[in-house]
Every structure is written in structure tokens, then in C-alpha cells.
Amino acid sequence: MNLRAFLQPFVVAMTLGVASLPASSQADQTSRPKTCLVLSGGGARGITHIGVIKVLEELHVPIDCVVGTSAGAIIGGAYAAGASPADIESLITQADWDLLLSDQPLREARSVYTKEVEREHLLSAEIGTRARGLTLPRGLVAGQHLQYFLQRLIAPSRGGDFDRLPIPYRALATDFENGRLVVLEKGDLAAAIRASMSVPGAFAPVEIDGHVLVDGGIVRNIGVDVARELGAERLIVVNVGTPLMKRAEIDSLVNSADQMLRILTNQNVETSLAQLRPDDVLIEPALGTLSSTDFANGYRWIPAAETATRRSARELATFALAPDAYDAWKALQRVARTEPLPHHIEIDVAGLKHVPQAAITATVGAVPTDVDATIGALLATDDFETVKGVVKNDERGTTLVLEPIEKPWGPDYLRAGIQLNTDFAGDSHFLVTVDHRATWLNTQGLEWRNRASFGHINALRSQLRIPIDGARQWFIAPELSVSERLRDIYLDGVDAARYQLRDSSGSVLLGRTLGIFGEFVIGVERGQDTTRLAIGSAVLPPGSLTTGVFRAGLTLDRLDNLDFPTHGYLLQSDLRIADGALGSDKPYRRWSTEYSAAFGGHNASILLTARYQTARSSSLPLSQAFALGGFLNLSGLAQEQLLANDVAFLRAIYRTRFLHGNSLVPDLYAGVSLEAADLHRPFDPLGTVHLFSGSFFLSAQSVLGQLYLGTGAASGGHGAIYLTVGRPWP
């Protein structure tokens, strides 16, 4: 989906004088009663309004005004702005609803930090932290992508006085402060539509003229009275509202809240329908099991709305015009769809509280020229909830004014994630990770990043990130970290000993972000590494080491999806050189590089991974040993069953989607993996080890992250069944 196309709804002048119409057409236009089309809300069910409009055009029924609520505001607003039913249907059916109903850019275009926390098993949801407590986002979706989709849907119209649209139009919203109906009749047309469909809790409210607006369906899902106020003498009312759930369906907190909203909506619908007159036509399509949240499949029910409208053909016949008169009316209603490029792009920073003008200029340049690149760069800073776009025309030509909106729950954030793994044979691990990020501690963009984990690994890391250039690409990062974990040593396949590993260190890193694709760091580290026997015989001598290490790391992440990738690659390389010159008691060289590449489509894909890890000729301390074993990391073996100084590992994963879900049922995948590894100088004194393994698994998205259920088998008769919540350990 091209954001450039979304951003540029421009005015196209059309001059079609009524005086040029045939005399019979003019008579038809002036003598017939004024007809208003009233479209209800209903979420994804509202997509079927397209079917009603298609049949109205077939029957030569002209529309003199449109009143829409929520989804009805979307379809009605596009039609009132001059779009044909075919254009509306094409845009709706081709839309990527997974993207439209999210605020994140495509993963390839996200920030380095966002990709990093995802790799660290953290969920994408953010919570703001302030002195008075935690602050949640205003809604699950701020509408970044939806905003520009709506602008494209109504293009080239922008707004102004909605009476000046090809068909006069009203969008209905609810004032979130006092609960009163707000009739939107002028202003930014896309913003009015967006306000009308802002279901509380799901979409962030929209502020217009000092009012905080949410879904109009709460107080007026069918605007019969508003249509009368527009002077309508006859109404065509379309009700696609969601029916109440049965007792057995109200089985959760979410469903209970949904039922309350349905009750409020249905009550005002009953009141509105009671106001209909004998000459009005009510159309209620049979939409069966179509959910109000199933936007991806809503278009499949358009034929049902067409059928329902044709059933009312006899009643609608009295609304129709003769063919020549209708063609003349439609010529006035249609607006050519053109989307020229703007002559200028400006950034409006007047409303920013934390991000300074200098940072914006350093990020997008003093004179931005590319719309997509500018918006992408702004969103990739992680500072903004959305970027609004407004078009102005003056003597300089067409100017697109972009207004970045800072996250109202910022500038300090919390994220969390959980990881659970069991093989149902006593080898179980869990990890809870919490990430804190405080931004804009000074005007240069100083950040304080903290990350803590509990469970399989207890760790705390605190880092200051000090930018040394205006674009925040170069940085210095002093860091303190402490960690404690357990690591088992297997001898001849038997768990022989368990060691407790403690590590504390301080480091200073110099780094550079590589656009939105990755990061490179180098630096030095000093610390203490302690090994203590917890259970079993002393396979390795316990002790404590002082470490002095030179570090270098490179990450390039261009995968489109971390869990179900279809294209792109991920490269991670890490080098640690412990040397006596840096104060290290035990010199060693440790280098790890892993490269993964994905190929395929949304229904089937292959992910190929190659990993090479070596200590060169040195011997690694237990805390730094390379580990293999566990789901997708030599499946069939226990977690980290094999430890070695040198590892070569290959893996191929094939995934296929066998169930395309919706908002209630997630997509379900089946997958198979083939894995092979060579281990040299393993901690188990059997010598060089060559192993093959494979797995079969089912996977889906859960509220806690990815969910995997699989079985694996490895050379030597090893086998295991795995249940993993969150991404499997590498």
C-alpha cells in the first residue's frame, strides 16, 4: 500500500451546469421529493453498504443527501465525495486490513529499537510511565494507516463545507465528555469519518473543534432525525447493526463489554426506526455470522446486501428517475479520481512538547521532498503516535503539511513479555522480561534504557544512550549489567551437574544506527564472572574470574515478520575478545554469526538459517559456551543439552497457513524443520559431534505472544514434545 497515494487528496474542479441538462431532466430534478440515504454503523458489517448503493444505481435512484455513522460514515462519505460504488469496492477489497487496523509500519520500516525489543521476546504494546502512575494509550489503534486510507477513499475531496460535496453529507459522532450527539457538517472530511468510527477502547478518540469524539453509534447509530433536519422527505435507511449476543456467547469480560455496547446501540436504533414514515424504505441485509470485526472478509457479504435491496425494488421504484435524468444526476455526483504530487512538504512542529525542531530537521532534512520517506522517518523515531496530513493551496502551489503527534502516554515507556517452554519431561523454563525506556531527557535526545528479566535468567541491565549527532545516529552508551542463571552439563546424554553462573560488568560502547535496518557497536567491558556448583559432581572447577573484553556487534534486520517471515533477512554477529591487556584472568576469543533468509508468501514460506560460532583456538568459560538443544535448535534434545567451543548449525523451516483466522480466531500454521549441526571441542568429552534433527509443529498467535506445539527427534534416538509460549530460545 502506497502511503504517497493516501496522503494526497487534492481538489479537482468540475463544472457541470444544471442549465445544460435537458428540460425534462431539470423538471425531474426539481419536482421529485428530496431523498436521503441513511447508513448505520456496524463495523465490518458496514462494508456491505456498498451492495445497497450498487443496486440503487441499477434502479436509477438518485440520492440528495447522505447521513452516515461509523462504518456507514466511511462508505457514505466516499459516495458523497463522488466515488463510484465500483471504486469504493475496489479499494475496500484490496485493502490490507491487518495493516490498516494497526499503527505499526510494516516491520521492515520500523525502528532499530522496536525490532530489538521484539527479538528480546517483548510484546509491542507500550505503557507510559509518569509521576502520577501508569498511562495507557488512548486506544488500541491511533489510526495512522487508516487516516490515509480514508483520505484516499474520498480523494480528491478534502472537506470544507460538506454541503458543497457532490452529495451533501453528515457524519455522526459522540462527544466523549458529555455523551451528546455531534453532527459533523464541515471541516476535514477524513477526520470526520475517522471520528465517527472511533469505537472507545479500540480506536483512539479524535479531537475536532475542541470536542473529543468517539463512535457515533453510541448515541445515534441511524441518523433518521439528522436526515429530516437536512430537509429529506423520503429516507432510504440501511441497518447493518450487530445483533445482541445470546446468553451462552457472553462468556468473557471482553464479550460482556461488547454486549453492553451492543445494548446501547440497539436501544437508540429502535428509537430511530420508530421515526420512519410510510414512504421511507428500510433495508436490513441478512448478514448471518459476519462479525463486526472481520474487516478482511466483510466484502464477501456485499451480495447479501444487494439481494436485500432488490427485495425492496418495488418500493424503490417510486424513487427512481428516467434513464436520461438519472445519467444527468450521476454526472453531477461523479468526481474524477486524481492524485497529483504536492509541490512542497512542510512539517508543523508547533504542537510538540518534547521533540525539538532541530531533531525533526536532522531526521527528515530541512526541505523534505519524498512523502513516504518523510513519514517513515518520523515514525521510525518511536516518538510519535501518528503523523497527520493536511493539504493547502496558495500562490506557491499545493503544499502538504505534516503534523507529527507525540505519543500522549510518553515520553517514558514500559514494555513486557513472557516466554514459557516445556518438553513435558521435567525440562521447563520461563522468562518474564520488562523493558523501561525514558526518552528526551535533554534536548539532544538522551535516553535511559533499563531491562530486567526473571525466571530462567535473572538479569538487570541499565544503559544511557547519549547521541553525538543531531540525527541520533551516532551514540555513546555506558552500561551496567548483572545476571544470574543456571546451566546444566550433560555427560553422555545424562544431566551430570548444574552450575549457577553469576556475571556483573560495566561497559562503554560507541555505536551507530544503520538507518532503520540495524546497528553496529564497539566497546570495552570489565566485569566479574563467577561459577558455582549447584547440583551434582564437579565436572568443571568452580571459581571466579575477572574479565576484560573488547566487544563488537553488528545487527541487520530486514525480516518482514519475526515469527512467520515471508521475505527479508536477519544478520546478527557478535565478537568478544578477552585479553590480559584489558585485565582478563582468562583470555579467549568468541565469535558468533547467524544469518537467516525468508522466501515465500503469506500462505507458505521457507526460512533458512546458518549459524557459525567459534572460540578459535581458545577455550571458553562455561558462561560463554555455545549451546544447542531445544525446539528448533536441535529439536529432540533438552534445552541447551550440548555445550561446545565451536559450532556450525544449519536449519530449514517450512510453514504453511492452513486456517486464515479473524479477530476472534487467529491464523493457524503448520510447520516442519530440518536441522543439522557439527560441534567441536564440546564440554561433553565425546569429541566431535555430528547431529541431525527435525520437528513438526503447529503455531498461532496468542495474547502472550506466539504459541507453538511441536514434536522433535534427533540423532541417537532423542525425542521430545514441546509447548512454547513466546519465541523459542535460540
Order of alpha helices (4+ residues) and beta strands (2+ residues): alpha-alpha-beta-alpha-beta-alpha-alpha-alpha-alpha-beta-beta-beta-alpha-beta-beta-beta-beta-alpha-beta-beta-beta-alpha-beta-alpha-beta-alpha-alpha-alpha-beta-alpha-alpha-beta-beta-beta-beta-beta-beta-beta-beta-beta-beta-beta-beta-beta-beta-beta-beta-beta-beta-beta
